[in-house]
């Protein structure tokens, strides 16, 4: 459930709006309760993300995935709940922990896994890898390897939507550490000043790499930072998929109907270290056991069984089905070709640039 909601503060003085397209106001949609079919669907999505990430971790140890690799293990309820609030036409910006978001946005497991393997059939044609998934058709406008690099870009996309008079919403997700950088505050300030249709989502897993939020932030309740920009904000239990969905829908519909930004904090502990190679030795044995006991996937499975929605046998069948889908994705990635070296510079610029340097490291500086 949503723990706390904070208003935008006292009424702001009248502002002079920038000239832009007219957005037609729409009333915020009522939040319907989740039925058995919806809950089963949410559980399946969460299970797909879990099995996909487990397979990605395995592939990393097999040297099939290179570079950095950050997993959504333990954050599945947050991922699915957030994406359930979006329309297919809404835009999503993420950080480098984005595999689950790509899957929940409707991108096939085949294409996501192929990108992790660096293959030409991947969502970024093999040149992006784990941290840089991108699919314009799905309106996933990138995972970003620089902490907070996506936040100003999301504000810019929301400004573009506003100028064009569209009814799309931009959602921008980030980790808790991002709230300490300048771009976070600059972007929220601009979004508040210009009334941009953007929902900023802080995934608070309690740790910025290995440092706790309490030791790095003078105000550890991160949603409260929206008050500095007279922005509506709330904190929600990120392990409860329905609570996240409901909180995100309120935020998204406010942004859509009123063209107002929103700051949502989802408290969603990750089960593993910061990345695949992080053993998380900064966590005590007791803390690890506590996290395991609070696993959102196991919790939801038990709740569905107790409610008579999904029997143990049906859950096993669903698990087998999802595991087969992930295995097929891994096989697809393994069989896909690597991108040709000649395509390395194809996406450096959006349009051709005269004199663009396309020299590879082994090429001579001057040719005869």
C-alpha positions in Angstrom: 0.0 0.0 0.0 1.0 3.6 -0.4 2.6 4.6 2.9 2.6 8.4 2.6 1.4 11.0 0.2 2.7 14.5 0.2 1.0 17.4 -1.5 2.7 19.9 -3.6 2.7 22.4 -0.7 1.1 25.8 -0.6 -0.4 27.2 -3.8 2.2 28.4 -6.2 2.1 31.9 -7.6 0.8 32.3 -11.2 3.3 31.5 -13.8 3.9 32.6 -17.4 3.6 29.4 -19.4 5.9 28.8 -22.4 4.1 28.7 -25.7 3.3 25.2 -26.6 0.6 22.9 -27.9 -2.7 22.5 -26.1 -3.2 19.4 -24.1 -6.9 18.3 -23.6 -7.5 17.8 -19.9 -8.8 14.3 -19.1 -10.3 13.3 -15.7 -8.1 10.9 -13.7 -9.2 7.3 -14.2 -10.6 5.4 -11.2 -8.4 2.6 -10.0 -10.2 -0.7 -10.4 -9.5 -3.6 -8.1 -7.3 -6.4 -9.4 -9.2 -9.6 -10.4 -7.9 -13.2 -10.5 -6.9 -13.0 -14.1 -5.0 -9.7 -13.6 -3.2 -11.1 -10.6 -2.2 -14.2 -12.4 -0.9 -12.1 -15.3 1.1 -10.0 -12.9 2.6 -13.0 -11.3 3.5 -14.5 -14.7 5.3 -11.2 -15.7 7.2 -11.2 -12.3 8.1 -14.8 -12.8 9.4 -14.2 -16.3 11.6 -11.4 -15.1 12.9 -13.5 -12.3 13.8 -16.5 -14.5 15.2 -14.2 -17.2 17.5 -12.5 -14.7 18.6 -15.8 -13.2 19.5 -17.0 -16.7 21.4 -13.8 -17.4 23.4 -14.3 -14.2 24.3 -17.8 -15.4 25.2 -16.6 -18.9 27.5 -13.9 -17.4 29.4 -16.6 -15.5 29.7 -18.5 -18.8 31.2 -15.4 -20.4 28.3 -15.1 -22.9 27.5 -11.7 -21.5 30.3 -9.1 -21.3 30.7 -5.7 -19.6 28.5 -4.8 -16.7 25.3 -6.6 -15.8 22.8 -5.3 -13.2 19.7 -7.4 -12.4 16.2 -6.7 -11.2 16.1 -9.7 -8.8 13.8 -8.8 -6.0 12.3 -5.8 -7.8 9.9 -7.6 -10.0 6.7 -6.3 -8.2 7.9 -2.7 -8.7 8.8 -3.3 -12.3 5.4 -4.9 -13.2 3.3 -2.5 -11.1 4.9 0.6 -12.7 4.6 -0.6 -16.3 0.9 -1.6 -15.7 0.2 2.1 -15.2 1.5 3.1 -18.7 -0.2 3.0 -22.1 1.7 1.5 -25.0 2.2 5.1 -26.3 3.8 6.4 -23.1 7.6 6.8 -23.0 10.0 5.1 -20.6 13.5 6.1 -19.6 15.5 3.8 -17.3 18.9 3.4 -15.8 21.3 0.5 -16.3 19.1 -2.0 -14.3 16.5 -2.3 -17.0 16.1 -5.8 -18.3 12.8 -6.3 -16.5 11.5 -3.0 -17.7 12.2 -4.0 -21.3 10.3 -7.2 -20.8 7.4 -5.5 -19.1 7.2 -2.9 -21.9 6.4 -5.8 -24.2 9.8 -6.4 -25.8 10.4 -10.1 -26.4 12.7 -12.1 -24.2 14.5 -13.2 -27.4 15.5 -9.7 -28.4 16.5 -8.6 -24.8 18.7 -11.7 -24.3 20.2 -11.3 -27.7 21.2 -7.8 -26.8 22.8 -9.0 -23.6 24.8 -11.5 -25.7 25.9 -8.6 -28.0 24.1 -10.1 -31.0 22.7 -8.3 -34.1 19.2 -9.5 -33.3 19.1 -7.6 -30.1 17.1 -4.5 -29.4 20.1 -2.3 -30.0 21.5 -4.5 -32.7 24.1 -5.9 -30.4 26.0 -2.6 -29.8 24.3 -1.6 -26.6 24.6 -4.6 -24.3 23.0 -4.9 -20.9 23.0 -1.2 -19.9 21.8 0.3 -23.1 18.5 -1.4 -24.2 16.6 0.8 -26.6 13.4 0.3 -28.7 11.8 3.3 -30.2 8.7 1.3 -31.4 8.1 0.1 -27.8 8.9 3.7 -26.6 11.7 2.5 -24.3 14.0 5.3 -24.9 17.1 3.8 -23.3 18.9 2.4 -20.4 21.7 4.7 -19.4 25.0 3.8 -17.9 25.8 7.2 -16.4 24.0 7.6 -13.0 21.2 10.1 -13.6 22.0 10.5 -17.3 18.4 9.7 -18.2 16.7 12.3 -16.0 17.3 15.5 -18.0 16.5 13.6 -21.2 13.2 12.4 -19.8 12.3 16.0 -18.9 13.2 17.0 -22.4 11.0 14.3 -23.9 8.1 15.5 -21.7 8.7 19.1 -22.9 8.5 17.8 -26.5 5.2 16.1 -25.7 3.9 19.3 -24.1 4.9 21.4 -27.1 3.2 19.0 -29.5 0.0 18.9 -27.4 0.0 15.1 -27.1 -1.5 13.1 -24.2 1.5 10.8 -23.7 3.3 10.6 -20.4 7.0 10.1 -19.8 8.1 7.8 -16.9 11.7 8.1 -15.7 13.0 5.5 -13.3 16.2 5.8 -11.3 18.0 4.4 -8.3 18.1 6.1 -4.9 21.7 7.3 -5.4 20.5 9.5 -8.3 18.6 11.8 -6.0 21.9 13.2 -4.8 23.2 14.5 -8.1 22.6 17.9 -9.6 20.8 16.7 -12.7 18.0 15.2 -10.6 17.3 18.6 -8.9 17.7 20.6 -12.1 15.3 18.3 -13.9 12.6 18.3 -11.2 12.9 22.1 -11.0 12.3 22.5 -14.8 9.5 19.9 -14.8 7.8 21.9 -11.9 8.3 25.3 -13.5 7.1 24.2 -16.9 4.3 21.8 -15.9 5.8 18.8 -17.7 3.9 15.5 -18.0 6.6 13.3 -16.4 6.6 10.9 -13.6 9.9 10.5 -11.8 10.2 7.2 -10.1 12.9 6.5 -7.5 13.6 2.8 -6.9 14.8 2.8 -3.3 16.5 -0.5 -2.7 18.2 0.9 0.4 21.7 0.9 -1.1 23.6 3.2 -3.4 26.0 0.4 -4.5 27.1 -0.6 -1.0 26.3 2.6 1.0 22.9 2.8 2.8 20.5 5.6 2.0 20.6 6.6 5.7 24.4 7.1 5.5 24.3 9.1 2.2 21.2 11.2 2.4 20.3 13.7 5.1 16.6 13.0 4.2 16.3 9.3 3.7 12.6 9.5 2.8 13.4 10.4 -0.8 9.9 11.2 -2.0 9.9 14.3 0.3 12.4 15.9 -2.1 9.5 16.7 -4.4 8.3 19.3 -1.9 11.2 21.6 -2.8 9.6 21.9 -6.3 6.0 22.0 -5.1 5.5 18.6 -6.7 3.1 15.9 -5.7 4.9 12.9 -4.3 4.3 9.6 -2.6 6.1 6.5 -1.2 4.9 3.0 -1.9 5.8 -0.5 -0.8 7.6 -1.8 -3.9 7.2 -5.4 -3.0 3.4 -5.2 -3.5 2.6 -5.2 -7.2 -1.0 -4.0 -6.8 0.0 -1.1 -4.5 2.7 -0.1 -6.9 0.2 -0.2 -9.8 -2.3 1.9 -8.0 0.2 4.5 -6.9 1.7 4.7 -10.4 -1.7 5.0 -12.0 -2.6 8.0 -9.8 0.8 9.6 -10.7 0.5 8.9 -14.4 -3.1 10.0 -14.7 -2.3 13.3 -12.9 0.5 13.9 -15.3 -1.7 13.0 -18.3 -4.8 15.0 -17.2 -3.2 18.0 -15.7 0.3 18.1 -17.3 1.8 18.0 -13.8 5.0 16.2 -12.8 5.0 13.7 -10.0 7.7 12.0 -7.8 7.0 8.4 -6.7 9.4 6.5 -4.4 9.1 2.7 -4.5 10.8 0.9 -1.6 12.0 -2.2 -3.3 15.1 -4.1 -1.9 17.2 -6.0 -4.3 18.0 -9.6 -3.4 21.6 -9.6 -4.7 24.5 -7.3 -5.0 24.8 -4.1 -7.1 25.8 -6.1 -10.1 26.4 -9.7 -11.0 30.0 -9.6 -9.8 29.1 -8.0 -6.4 29.0 -10.5 -3.6 27.3 -8.0 -1.3 29.6 -8.6 1.7 28.3 -5.4 3.2 25.1 -7.2 4.2 24.9 -9.3 7.3 23.7 -12.9 7.3 20.6 -11.7 9.2 19.9 -9.1 6.6 20.2 -11.6 3.7 17.8 -14.0 5.5 15.4 -11.1 6.0 15.4 -10.2 2.4 14.9 -13.8 1.3 11.9 -14.1 3.6 10.4 -10.9 2.1 10.9 -12.1 -1.5 8.0 -10.5 -3.4 7.6 -13.4 -5.9 7.4 -16.0 -3.2 5.0 -13.8 -1.2 2.7 -13.3 -4.1 2.7 -17.0 -5.0 1.6 -17.8 -1.4 -1.1 -15.2 -1.5 -2.5 -16.4 -4.8 -2.5 -20.0 -3.5 -4.2 -19.0 -0.2 -6.8 -17.0 -2.2 -7.6 -20.0 -4.4 -6.4 -18.2 -7.5 -3.4 -20.2 -8.4 -2.8 -23.8 -7.1 0.6 -25.2 -6.4 0.3 -27.4 -9.5 -0.8 -24.5 -11.7 2.1 -22.5 -10.4 4.5 -25.3 -11.3 3.1 -25.5 -14.8 3.4 -21.7 -15.2 7.0 -21.9 -14.0 7.8 -24.6 -16.5 6.2 -22.5 -19.3 8.2 -19.4 -18.4 11.4 -21.3 -18.0 11.0 -22.8 -21.5 10.5 -19.3 -22.8 13.7 -18.1 -21.2 15.6 -21.2 -22.4 14.4 -20.5 -25.9 15.5 -16.9 -25.6 19.0 -18.0 -24.6 19.1 -20.5 -27.5 18.0 -17.7 -29.9 20.7 -15.4 -28.6 23.4 -18.1 -28.8 22.4 -18.8 -32.4 22.3 -15.2 -33.5 25.2 -13.6 -35.3 27.4 -10.9 -33.9 27.1 -7.5 -35.5 29.4 -6.8 -38.4 32.3 -4.5 -37.5 31.4 -2.3 -40.5 28.2 -1.3 -38.6 30.1 0.0 -35.5 29.5 3.7 -36.4 26.1 3.4 -38.0 24.3 5.0 -35.1 26.8 7.6 -33.9 24.7 10.4 -35.4 21.0 10.5 -36.4 21.8 11.8 -39.8 24.9 11.7 -42.0 27.7 14.0 -41.0 30.4 15.1 -43.5 33.9 14.1 -42.5 32.7 11.7 -39.8 35.6 9.7 -38.4 35.0 6.0 -38.8 38.5 4.8 -38.1 38.8 1.5 -36.1 41.5 1.1 -33.5 43.7 -1.1 -35.8 43.3 1.2 -38.8 46.2 3.4 -39.9 45.8 7.2 -39.2 46.5 7.9 -42.8 45.9 5.8 -45.8 48.2 5.7 -48.9 
